[in-house]
Amino acid sequence: MGRILFFVVLGVGLYVAFRIWRVRQRRDAAARPERMPVEGEAIVRCGHCGLNVPRSEAVADGERWYCSEDHRRLERSPR
Ligand SMILES: [Zn+2]
């Protein structure tokens, strides 16, 4: 009798653990798209002000990126 009770408790314990795991998986999957940037869109950092901008909106200058044409000009001009 004690053995049966042990297996019942074990089964309930596994079921509860499985339910908790499923809820966590679902919560992670739901939270992920919000943090991800636009699909395939790389984020680059402005070399002048440090602002993060999507690469399609950034201004390239060699290997460096800028958030706007003004910042590219400011960074290039000697101070
Ligand atoms: Zn900038």
PDB file of the backbone (N, CA, C, O) and the ligand in Angstrom, with CONECT records:
HET     ZN  A 101       1
ATOM      1  N   MET A   1       0.846  -1.212   0.000  1.00  0.00           N
ATOM      2  CA  MET A   1       0.000   0.000   0.000  1.00  0.00           C
ATOM      3  C   MET A   1       0.878   1.257   0.000  1.00  0.00           C
ATOM      4  O   MET A   1       0.615   2.223  -0.717  1.00  0.00           O
ATOM      5  N   GLY A   2       1.905   1.213   0.810  1.00  0.00           N
ATOM      6  CA  GLY A   2       2.842   2.335   0.874  1.00  0.00           C
ATOM      7  C   GLY A   2       3.534   2.569  -0.449  1.00  0.00           C
ATOM      8  O   GLY A   2       3.829   3.710  -0.805  1.00  0.00           O
ATOM      9  N   ARG A   3       3.799   1.495  -1.188  1.00  0.00           N
ATOM     10  CA  ARG A   3       4.452   1.582  -2.494  1.00  0.00           C
ATOM     11  C   ARG A   3       3.565   2.326  -3.489  1.00  0.00           C
ATOM     12  O   ARG A   3       4.032   3.200  -4.220  1.00  0.00           O
ATOM     13  N   ILE A   4       2.279   1.969  -3.508  1.00  0.00           N
ATOM     14  CA  ILE A   4       1.329   2.607  -4.432  1.00  0.00           C
ATOM     15  C   ILE A   4       1.251   4.101  -4.157  1.00  0.00           C
ATOM     16  O   ILE A   4       1.260   4.919  -5.077  1.00  0.00           O
ATOM     17  N   LEU A   5       1.174   4.441  -2.871  1.00  0.00           N
ATOM     18  CA  LEU A   5       1.107   5.849  -2.474  1.00  0.00           C
ATOM     19  C   LEU A   5       2.358   6.592  -2.957  1.00  0.00           C
ATOM     20  O   LEU A   5       2.280   7.731  -3.417  1.00  0.00           O
ATOM     21  N   PHE A   6       3.514   5.923  -2.842  1.00  0.00           N
ATOM     22  CA  PHE A   6       4.780   6.515  -3.290  1.00  0.00           C
ATOM     23  C   PHE A   6       4.719   6.838  -4.781  1.00  0.00           C
ATOM     24  O   PHE A   6       5.134   7.919  -5.199  1.00  0.00           O
ATOM     25  N   PHE A   7       4.204   5.909  -5.582  1.00  0.00           N
ATOM     26  CA  PHE A   7       4.141   6.124  -7.025  1.00  0.00           C
ATOM     27  C   PHE A   7       3.120   7.196  -7.400  1.00  0.00           C
ATOM     28  O   PHE A   7       3.310   7.935  -8.367  1.00  0.00           O
ATOM     29  N   VAL A   8       2.021   7.275  -6.618  1.00  0.00           N
ATOM     30  CA  VAL A   8       1.011   8.313  -6.856  1.00  0.00           C
ATOM     31  C   VAL A   8       1.620   9.689  -6.591  1.00  0.00           C
ATOM     32  O   VAL A   8       1.446  10.616  -7.382  1.00  0.00           O
ATOM     33  N   VAL A   9       2.329   9.811  -5.482  1.00  0.00           N
ATOM     34  CA  VAL A   9       2.980  11.083  -5.123  1.00  0.00           C
ATOM     35  C   VAL A   9       4.029  11.437  -6.173  1.00  0.00           C
ATOM     36  O   VAL A   9       4.138  12.594  -6.579  1.00  0.00           O
ATOM     37  N   LEU A  10       4.804  10.436  -6.614  1.00  0.00           N
ATOM     38  CA  LEU A  10       5.829  10.654  -7.639  1.00  0.00           C
ATOM     39  C   LEU A  10       5.192  11.142  -8.940  1.00  0.00           C
ATOM     40  O   LEU A  10       5.697  12.064  -9.580  1.00  0.00           O
ATOM     41  N   GLY A  11       4.078  10.515  -9.322  1.00  0.00           N
ATOM     42  CA  GLY A  11       3.379  10.905 -10.553  1.00  0.00           C
ATOM     43  C   GLY A  11       2.848  12.324 -10.479  1.00  0.00           C
ATOM     44  O   GLY A  11       2.996  13.097 -11.425  1.00  0.00           O
ATOM     45  N   VAL A  12       2.230  12.668  -9.356  1.00  0.00           N
ATOM     46  CA  VAL A  12       1.708  14.036  -9.172  1.00  0.00           C
ATOM     47  C   VAL A  12       2.860  15.037  -9.195  1.00  0.00           C
ATOM     48  O   VAL A  12       2.749  16.104  -9.799  1.00  0.00           O
ATOM     49  N   GLY A  13       3.972  14.688  -8.533  1.00  0.00           N
ATOM     50  CA  GLY A  13       5.146  15.569  -8.495  1.00  0.00           C
ATOM     51  C   GLY A  13       5.699  15.820  -9.889  1.00  0.00           C
ATOM     52  O   GLY A  13       6.036  16.954 -10.231  1.00  0.00           O
ATOM     53  N   LEU A  14       5.793  14.767 -10.696  1.00  0.00           N
ATOM     54  CA  LEU A  14       6.284  14.906 -12.067  1.00  0.00           C
ATOM     55  C   LEU A  14       5.330  15.758 -12.908  1.00  0.00           C
ATOM     56  O   LEU A  14       5.762  16.586 -13.710  1.00  0.00           O
ATOM     57  N   TYR A  15       4.028  15.542 -12.710  1.00  0.00           N
ATOM     58  CA  TYR A  15       3.024  16.306 -13.450  1.00  0.00           C
ATOM     59  C   TYR A  15       3.121  17.802 -13.131  1.00  0.00           C
ATOM     60  O   TYR A  15       3.069  18.641 -14.031  1.00  0.00           O
ATOM     61  N   VAL A  16       3.262  18.124 -11.843  1.00  0.00           N
ATOM     62  CA  VAL A  16       3.375  19.526 -11.420  1.00  0.00           C
ATOM     63  C   VAL A  16       4.661  20.137 -12.002  1.00  0.00           C
ATOM     64  O   VAL A  16       4.649  21.260 -12.506  1.00  0.00           O
ATOM     65  N   ALA A  17       5.764  19.388 -11.925  1.00  0.00           N
ATOM     66  CA  ALA A  17       7.039  19.878 -12.453  1.00  0.00           C
ATOM     67  C   ALA A  17       6.935  20.132 -13.955  1.00  0.00           C
ATOM     68  O   ALA A  17       7.463  21.119 -14.467  1.00  0.00           O
ATOM     69  N   PHE A  18       6.244  19.221 -14.658  1.00  0.00           N
ATOM     70  CA  PHE A  18       6.052  19.372 -16.100  1.00  0.00           C
ATOM     71  C   PHE A  18       5.220  20.605 -16.424  1.00  0.00           C
ATOM     72  O   PHE A  18       5.517  21.335 -17.369  1.00  0.00           O
ATOM     73  N   ARG A  19       4.165  20.832 -15.625  1.00  0.00           N
ATOM     74  CA  ARG A  19       3.293  22.008 -15.839  1.00  0.00           C
ATOM     75  C   ARG A  19       4.079  23.311 -15.633  1.00  0.00           C
ATOM     76  O   ARG A  19       3.945  24.252 -16.415  1.00  0.00           O
ATOM     77  N   ILE A  20       4.893  23.356 -14.583  1.00  0.00           N
ATOM     78  CA  ILE A  20       5.696  24.553 -14.298  1.00  0.00           C
ATOM     79  C   ILE A  20       6.665  24.801 -15.462  1.00  0.00           C
ATOM     80  O   ILE A  20       6.835  25.937 -15.905  1.00  0.00           O
ATOM     81  N   TRP A  21       7.292  23.735 -15.944  1.00  0.00           N
ATOM     82  CA  TRP A  21       8.248  23.828 -17.057  1.00  0.00           C
ATOM     83  C   TRP A  21       7.568  24.355 -18.322  1.00  0.00           C
ATOM     84  O   TRP A  21       8.118  25.199 -19.030  1.00  0.00           O
ATOM     85  N   ARG A  22       6.358  23.841 -18.597  1.00  0.00           N
ATOM     86  CA  ARG A  22       5.608  24.271 -19.782  1.00  0.00           C
ATOM     87  C   ARG A  22       5.249  25.757 -19.711  1.00  0.00           C
ATOM     88  O   ARG A  22       5.372  26.480 -20.699  1.00  0.00           O
ATOM     89  N   VAL A  23       4.804  26.203 -18.533  1.00  0.00           N
ATOM     90  CA  VAL A  23       4.417  27.608 -18.345  1.00  0.00           C
ATOM     91  C   VAL A  23       5.630  28.509 -18.562  1.00  0.00           C
ATOM     92  O   VAL A  23       5.521  29.551 -19.208  1.00  0.00           O
ATOM     93  N   ARG A  24       6.787  28.113 -18.026  1.00  0.00           N
ATOM     94  CA  ARG A  24       8.017  28.900 -18.189  1.00  0.00           C
ATOM     95  C   ARG A  24       8.429  28.965 -19.650  1.00  0.00           C
ATOM     96  O   ARG A  24       8.830  30.021 -20.137  1.00  0.00           O
ATOM     97  N   GLN A  25       8.331  27.834 -20.355  1.00  0.00           N
ATOM     98  CA  GLN A  25       8.689  27.789 -21.779  1.00  0.00           C
ATOM     99  C   GLN A  25       7.825  28.757 -22.573  1.00  0.00           C
ATOM    100  O   GLN A  25       8.312  29.504 -23.422  1.00  0.00           O
ATOM    101  N   ARG A  26       6.523  28.724 -22.274  1.00  0.00           N
ATOM    102  CA  ARG A  26       5.580  29.576 -22.991  1.00  0.00           C
ATOM    103  C   ARG A  26       5.851  31.058 -22.692  1.00  0.00           C
ATOM    104  O   ARG A  26       5.767  31.904 -23.583  1.00  0.00           O
ATOM    105  N   ARG A  27       6.179  31.359 -21.427  1.00  0.00           N
ATOM    106  CA  ARG A  27       6.436  32.739 -21.030  1.00  0.00           C
ATOM    107  C   ARG A  27       7.706  33.262 -21.734  1.00  0.00           C
ATOM    108  O   ARG A  27       7.739  34.405 -22.188  1.00  0.00           O
ATOM    109  N   ASP A  28       8.736  32.423 -21.817  1.00  0.00           N
ATOM    110  CA  ASP A  28       9.974  32.802 -22.506  1.00  0.00           C
ATOM    111  C   ASP A  28       9.715  33.050 -23.983  1.00  0.00           C
ATOM    112  O   ASP A  28      10.217  34.019 -24.552  1.00  0.00           O
ATOM    113  N   ALA A  29       8.928  32.171 -24.608  1.00  0.00           N
ATOM    114  CA  ALA A  29       8.632  32.308 -26.033  1.00  0.00           C
ATOM    115  C   ALA A  29       7.833  33.577 -26.304  1.00  0.00           C
ATOM    116  O   ALA A  29       8.015  34.218 -27.339  1.00  0.00           O
ATOM    117  N   ALA A  30       6.953  33.939 -25.381  1.00  0.00           N
ATOM    118  CA  ALA A  30       6.128  35.137 -25.554  1.00  0.00           C
ATOM    119  C   ALA A  30       6.940  36.406 -25.344  1.00  0.00           C
ATOM    120  O   ALA A  30       6.665  37.434 -25.964  1.00  0.00           O
ATOM    121  N   ALA A  31       7.945  36.335 -24.466  1.00  0.00           N
ATOM    122  CA  ALA A  31       8.728  37.532 -24.141  1.00  0.00           C
ATOM    123  C   ALA A  31       9.818  37.793 -25.169  1.00  0.00           C
ATOM    124  O   ALA A  31      10.282  38.925 -25.303  1.00  0.00           O
ATOM    125  N   ARG A  32      10.230  36.769 -25.891  1.00  0.00           N
ATOM    126  CA  ARG A  32      11.372  36.907 -26.797  1.00  0.00           C
ATOM    127  C   ARG A  32      11.168  37.910 -27.934  1.00  0.00           C
ATOM    128  O   ARG A  32      12.049  38.742 -28.148  1.00  0.00           O
ATOM    129  N   PRO A  33      10.058  37.877 -28.673  1.00  0.00           N
ATOM    130  CA  PRO A  33       9.954  38.780 -29.843  1.00  0.00           C
ATOM    131  C   PRO A  33      10.053  40.263 -29.482  1.00  0.00           C
ATOM    132  O   PRO A  33      10.495  41.067 -30.303  1.00  0.00           O
ATOM    133  N   GLU A  34       9.645  40.637 -28.258  1.00  0.00           N
ATOM    134  CA  GLU A  34       9.678  42.051 -27.867  1.00  0.00           C
ATOM    135  C   GLU A  34      11.104  42.574 -27.769  1.00  0.00           C
ATOM    136  O   GLU A  34      11.381  43.723 -28.115  1.00  0.00           O
ATOM    137  N   ARG A  35      12.014  41.711 -27.288  1.00  0.00           N
ATOM    138  CA  ARG A  35      13.398  42.142 -27.103  1.00  0.00           C
ATOM    139  C   ARG A  35      14.204  42.091 -28.403  1.00  0.00           C
ATOM    140  O   ARG A  35      15.203  42.796 -28.547  1.00  0.00           O
ATOM    141  N   MET A  36      13.768  41.259 -29.340  1.00  0.00           N
ATOM    142  CA  MET A  36      14.520  41.100 -30.585  1.00  0.00           C
ATOM    143  C   MET A  36      14.339  42.326 -31.485  1.00  0.00           C
ATOM    144  O   MET A  36      13.235  42.862 -31.584  1.00  0.00           O
ATOM    145  N   PRO A  37      15.416  42.773 -32.143  1.00  0.00           N
ATOM    146  CA  PRO A  37      15.264  43.855 -33.113  1.00  0.00           C
ATOM    147  C   PRO A  37      14.522  43.368 -34.348  1.00  0.00           C
ATOM    148  O   PRO A  37      14.237  42.177 -34.469  1.00  0.00           O
ATOM    149  N   VAL A  38      14.212  44.261 -35.251  1.00  0.00           N
ATOM    150  CA  VAL A  38      13.519  43.911 -36.483  1.00  0.00           C
ATOM    151  C   VAL A  38      14.311  42.804 -37.183  1.00  0.00           C
ATOM    152  O   VAL A  38      15.541  42.840 -37.213  1.00  0.00           O
ATOM    153  N   GLU A  39      13.614  41.837 -37.735  1.00  0.00           N
ATOM    154  CA  GLU A  39      14.266  40.667 -38.304  1.00  0.00           C
ATOM    155  C   GLU A  39      15.313  41.037 -39.358  1.00  0.00           C
ATOM    156  O   GLU A  39      15.019  41.747 -40.320  1.00  0.00           O
ATOM    157  N   GLY A  40      16.520  40.552 -39.164  1.00  0.00           N
ATOM    158  CA  GLY A  40      17.593  40.783 -40.113  1.00  0.00           C
ATOM    159  C   GLY A  40      18.195  42.174 -40.052  1.00  0.00           C
ATOM    160  O   GLY A  40      19.101  42.501 -40.819  1.00  0.00           O
ATOM    161  N   GLU A  41      17.684  42.998 -39.131  1.00  0.00           N
ATOM    162  CA  GLU A  41      18.172  44.379 -39.038  1.00  0.00           C
ATOM    163  C   GLU A  41      19.270  44.459 -37.983  1.00  0.00           C
ATOM    164  O   GLU A  41      19.022  44.196 -36.806  1.00  0.00           O
ATOM    165  N   ALA A  42      20.460  44.813 -38.391  1.00  0.00           N
ATOM    166  CA  ALA A  42      21.570  44.953 -37.452  1.00  0.00           C
ATOM    167  C   ALA A  42      21.535  46.342 -36.836  1.00  0.00           C
ATOM    168  O   ALA A  42      21.186  47.324 -37.489  1.00  0.00           O
ATOM    169  N   ILE A  43      21.904  46.399 -35.567  1.00  0.00           N
ATOM    170  CA  ILE A  43      21.949  47.681 -34.862  1.00  0.00           C
ATOM    171  C   ILE A  43      23.416  48.124 -34.799  1.00  0.00           C
ATOM    172  O   ILE A  43      24.292  47.353 -34.406  1.00  0.00           O
ATOM    173  N   VAL A  44      23.662  49.349 -35.184  1.00  0.00           N
ATOM    174  CA  VAL A  44      25.024  49.891 -35.135  1.00  0.00           C
ATOM    175  C   VAL A  44      25.063  51.078 -34.177  1.00  0.00           C
ATOM    176  O   VAL A  44      24.047  51.722 -33.915  1.00  0.00           O
ATOM    177  N   ARG A  45      26.251  51.348 -33.665  1.00  0.00           N
ATOM    178  CA  ARG A  45      26.419  52.400 -32.675  1.00  0.00           C
ATOM    179  C   ARG A  45      27.027  53.623 -33.347  1.00  0.00           C
ATOM    180  O   ARG A  45      27.997  53.513 -34.097  1.00  0.00           O
ATOM    181  N   CYS A  46      26.450  54.787 -33.074  1.00  0.00           N
ATOM    182  CA  CYS A  46      26.963  56.032 -33.638  1.00  0.00           C
ATOM    183  C   CYS A  46      28.346  56.307 -33.045  1.00  0.00           C
ATOM    184  O   CYS A  46      28.535  56.264 -31.829  1.00  0.00           O
ATOM    185  N   GLY A  47      29.312  56.590 -33.929  1.00  0.00           N
ATOM    186  CA  GLY A  47      30.677  56.848 -33.493  1.00  0.00           C
ATOM    187  C   GLY A  47      30.836  58.199 -32.820  1.00  0.00           C
ATOM    188  O   GLY A  47      31.898  58.486 -32.266  1.00  0.00           O
ATOM    189  N   HIS A  48      29.818  59.027 -32.853  1.00  0.00           N
ATOM    190  CA  HIS A  48      29.917  60.362 -32.256  1.00  0.00           C
ATOM    191  C   HIS A  48      29.166  60.456 -30.931  1.00  0.00           C
ATOM    192  O   HIS A  48      29.745  60.857 -29.922  1.00  0.00           O
ATOM    193  N   CYS A  49      27.886  60.093 -30.922  1.00  0.00           N
ATOM    194  CA  CYS A  49      27.079  60.239 -29.703  1.00  0.00           C
ATOM    195  C   CYS A  49      26.789  58.902 -29.028  1.00  0.00           C
ATOM    196  O   CYS A  49      26.273  58.884 -27.910  1.00  0.00           O
ATOM    197  N   GLY A  50      27.109  57.777 -29.682  1.00  0.00           N
ATOM    198  CA  GLY A  50      26.911  56.469 -29.052  1.00  0.00           C
ATOM    199  C   GLY A  50      25.502  55.932 -29.156  1.00  0.00           C
ATOM    200  O   GLY A  50      25.185  54.909 -28.549  1.00  0.00           O
ATOM    201  N   LEU A  51      24.644  56.606 -29.916  1.00  0.00           N
ATOM    202  CA  LEU A  51      23.260  56.169 -30.084  1.00  0.00           C
ATOM    203  C   LEU A  51      23.214  54.905 -30.933  1.00  0.00           C
ATOM    204  O   LEU A  51      23.949  54.775 -31.912  1.00  0.00           O
ATOM    205  N   ASN A  52      22.334  53.967 -30.544  1.00  0.00           N
ATOM    206  CA  ASN A  52      22.157  52.744 -31.323  1.00  0.00           C
ATOM    207  C   ASN A  52      21.079  52.972 -32.375  1.00  0.00           C
ATOM    208  O   ASN A  52      19.952  53.340 -32.044  1.00  0.00           O
ATOM    209  N   VAL A  53      21.421  52.757 -33.628  1.00  0.00           N
ATOM    210  CA  VAL A  53      20.479  52.972 -34.727  1.00  0.00           C
ATOM    211  C   VAL A  53      20.483  51.764 -35.656  1.00  0.00           C
ATOM    212  O   VAL A  53      21.512  51.103 -35.793  1.00  0.00           O
ATOM    213  N   PRO A  54      19.355  51.460 -36.299  1.00  0.00           N
ATOM    214  CA  PRO A  54      19.334  50.387 -37.301  1.00  0.00           C
ATOM    215  C   PRO A  54      20.273  50.733 -38.452  1.00  0.00           C
ATOM    216  O   PRO A  54      20.388  51.895 -38.840  1.00  0.00           O
ATOM    217  N   ARG A  55      20.939  49.719 -38.992  1.00  0.00           N
ATOM    218  CA  ARG A  55      21.947  49.950 -40.023  1.00  0.00           C
ATOM    219  C   ARG A  55      21.372  50.655 -41.251  1.00  0.00           C
ATOM    220  O   ARG A  55      22.066  51.433 -41.906  1.00  0.00           O
ATOM    221  N   SER A  56      20.095  50.380 -41.562  1.00  0.00           N
ATOM    222  CA  SER A  56      19.479  51.005 -42.744  1.00  0.00           C
ATOM    223  C   SER A  56      19.310  52.511 -42.571  1.00  0.00           C
ATOM    224  O   SER A  56      19.228  53.247 -43.555  1.00  0.00           O
ATOM    225  N   GLU A  57      19.257  52.977 -41.301  1.00  0.00           N
ATOM    226  CA  GLU A  57      19.093  54.410 -41.038  1.00  0.00           C
ATOM    227  C   GLU A  57      20.412  55.087 -40.688  1.00  0.00           C
ATOM    228  O   GLU A  57      20.470  56.310 -40.558  1.00  0.00           O
ATOM    229  N   ALA A  58      21.473  54.294 -40.533  1.00  0.00           N
ATOM    230  CA  ALA A  58      22.764  54.851 -40.129  1.00  0.00           C
ATOM    231  C   ALA A  58      23.548  55.336 -41.340  1.00  0.00           C
ATOM    232  O   ALA A  58      23.292  54.925 -42.471  1.00  0.00           O
ATOM    233  N   VAL A  59      24.507  56.218 -41.081  1.00  0.00           N
ATOM    234  CA  VAL A  59      25.384  56.747 -42.136  1.00  0.00           C
ATOM    235  C   VAL A  59      26.736  56.067 -41.970  1.00  0.00           C
ATOM    236  O   VAL A  59      27.332  56.113 -40.894  1.00  0.00           O
ATOM    237  N   ALA A  60      27.216  55.440 -43.032  1.00  0.00           N
ATOM    238  CA  ALA A  60      28.489  54.722 -42.981  1.00  0.00           C
ATOM    239  C   ALA A  60      29.635  55.640 -43.374  1.00  0.00           C
ATOM    240  O   ALA A  60      29.510  56.501 -44.245  1.00  0.00           O
ATOM    241  N   ASP A  61      30.771  55.420 -42.688  1.00  0.00           N
ATOM    242  CA  ASP A  61      31.998  56.126 -43.071  1.00  0.00           C
ATOM    243  C   ASP A  61      33.148  55.159 -42.837  1.00  0.00           C
ATOM    244  O   ASP A  61      33.660  55.049 -41.723  1.00  0.00           O
ATOM    245  N   GLY A  62      33.547  54.463 -43.885  1.00  0.00           N
ATOM    246  CA  GLY A  62      34.560  53.421 -43.733  1.00  0.00           C
ATOM    247  C   GLY A  62      33.987  52.297 -42.887  1.00  0.00           C
ATOM    248  O   GLY A  62      32.972  51.703 -43.251  1.00  0.00           O
ATOM    249  N   GLU A  63      34.620  52.004 -41.772  1.00  0.00           N
ATOM    250  CA  GLU A  63      34.140  50.952 -40.879  1.00  0.00           C
ATOM    251  C   GLU A  63      33.296  51.519 -39.752  1.00  0.00           C
ATOM    252  O   GLU A  63      32.772  50.762 -38.934  1.00  0.00           O
ATOM    253  N   ARG A  64      33.156  52.816 -39.694  1.00  0.00           N
ATOM    254  CA  ARG A  64      32.396  53.437 -38.602  1.00  0.00           C
ATOM    255  C   ARG A  64      30.993  53.807 -39.073  1.00  0.00           C
ATOM    256  O   ARG A  64      30.731  53.977 -40.264  1.00  0.00           O
ATOM    257  N   TRP A  65      30.106  53.924 -38.093  1.00  0.00           N
ATOM    258  CA  TRP A  65      28.702  54.242 -38.375  1.00  0.00           C
ATOM    259  C   TRP A  65      28.293  55.451 -37.553  1.00  0.00           C
ATOM    260  O   TRP A  65      28.779  55.671 -36.444  1.00  0.00           O
ATOM    261  N   TYR A  66      27.387  56.227 -38.128  1.00  0.00           N
ATOM    262  CA  TYR A  66      26.888  57.412 -37.425  1.00  0.00           C
ATOM    263  C   TYR A  66      25.375  57.468 -37.541  1.00  0.00           C
ATOM    264  O   TYR A  66      24.799  56.932 -38.488  1.00  0.00           O
ATOM    265  N   CYS A  67      24.731  58.118 -36.576  1.00  0.00           N
ATOM    266  CA  CYS A  67      23.267  58.164 -36.554  1.00  0.00           C
ATOM    267  C   CYS A  67      22.738  59.171 -37.573  1.00  0.00           C
ATOM    268  O   CYS A  67      21.584  59.086 -37.992  1.00  0.00           O
ATOM    269  N   SER A  68      23.574  60.118 -37.969  1.00  0.00           N
ATOM    270  CA  SER A  68      23.125  61.128 -38.921  1.00  0.00           C
ATOM    271  C   SER A  68      24.325  61.684 -39.685  1.00  0.00           C
ATOM    272  O   SER A  68      25.474  61.503 -39.283  1.00  0.00           O
ATOM    273  N   GLU A  69      24.038  62.357 -40.781  1.00  0.00           N
ATOM    274  CA  GLU A  69      25.093  62.978 -41.586  1.00  0.00           C
ATOM    275  C   GLU A  69      25.837  64.045 -40.776  1.00  0.00           C
ATOM    276  O   GLU A  69      27.045  64.218 -40.932  1.00  0.00           O
ATOM    277  N   ASP A  70      25.113  64.752 -39.919  1.00  0.00           N
ATOM    278  CA  ASP A  70      25.728  65.793 -39.069  1.00  0.00           C
ATOM    279  C   ASP A  70      26.807  65.205 -38.162  1.00  0.00           C
ATOM    280  O   ASP A  70      27.890  65.773 -38.027  1.00  0.00           O
ATOM    281  N   HIS A  71      26.507  64.074 -37.549  1.00  0.00           N
ATOM    282  CA  HIS A  71      27.472  63.467 -36.627  1.00  0.00           C
ATOM    283  C   HIS A  71      28.677  62.911 -37.375  1.00  0.00           C
ATOM    284  O   HIS A  71      29.791  62.922 -36.852  1.00  0.00           O
ATOM    285  N   ARG A  72      28.463  62.431 -38.582  1.00  0.00           N
ATOM    286  CA  ARG A  72      29.586  61.953 -39.386  1.00  0.00           C
ATOM    287  C   ARG A  72      30.519  63.122 -39.686  1.00  0.00           C
ATOM    288  O   ARG A  72      31.740  62.989 -39.613  1.00  0.00           O
ATOM    289  N   ARG A  73      29.928  64.272 -40.025  1.00  0.00           N
ATOM    290  CA  ARG A  73      30.709  65.468 -40.348  1.00  0.00           C
ATOM    291  C   ARG A  73      31.440  65.990 -39.102  1.00  0.00           C
ATOM    292  O   ARG A  73      32.606  66.381 -39.172  1.00  0.00           O
ATOM    293  N   LEU A  74      30.738  65.989 -37.969  1.00  0.00           N
ATOM    294  CA  LEU A  74      31.333  66.470 -36.715  1.00  0.00           C
ATOM    295  C   LEU A  74      32.540  65.621 -36.302  1.00  0.00           C
ATOM    296  O   LEU A  74      33.555  66.137 -35.834  1.00  0.00           O
ATOM    297  N   GLU A  75      32.399  64.302 -36.488  1.00  0.00           N
ATOM    298  CA  GLU A  75      33.466  63.399 -36.081  1.00  0.00           C
ATOM    299  C   GLU A  75      34.674  63.501 -37.007  1.00  0.00           C
ATOM    300  O   GLU A  75      35.806  63.273 -36.580  1.00  0.00           O
ATOM    301  N   ARG A  76      34.440  63.839 -38.265  1.00  0.00           N
ATOM    302  CA  ARG A  76      35.531  63.914 -39.240  1.00  0.00           C
ATOM    303  C   ARG A  76      36.278  65.244 -39.128  1.00  0.00           C
ATOM    304  O   ARG A  76      37.496  65.293 -39.306  1.00  0.00           O
ATOM    305  N   SER A  77      35.556  66.306 -38.836  1.00  0.00           N
ATOM    306  CA  SER A  77      36.190  67.633 -38.795  1.00  0.00           C
ATOM    307  C   SER A  77      37.091  67.742 -37.579  1.00  0.00           C
ATOM    308  O   SER A  77      36.708  67.315 -36.489  1.00  0.00           O
ATOM    309  N   PRO A  78      38.294  68.310 -37.745  1.00  0.00           N
ATOM    310  CA  PRO A  78      39.183  68.493 -36.584  1.00  0.00           C
ATOM    311  C   PRO A  78      38.635  69.515 -35.611  1.00  0.00           C
ATOM    312  O   PRO A  78      38.035  70.513 -36.013  1.00  0.00           O
ATOM    313  N   ARG A  79      38.847  69.256 -34.305  1.00  0.00           N
ATOM    314  CA  ARG A  79      38.304  70.133 -33.283  1.00  0.00           C
ATOM    315  C   ARG A  79      39.259  71.288 -32.959  1.00  0.00           C
ATOM    316  O   ARG A  79      38.950  72.126 -32.111  1.00  0.00           O
TER     317      ARG A  79
HETATM  318 ZN    ZN A 101      25.099  60.421 -33.316  1.00  0.00          ZN2+
END
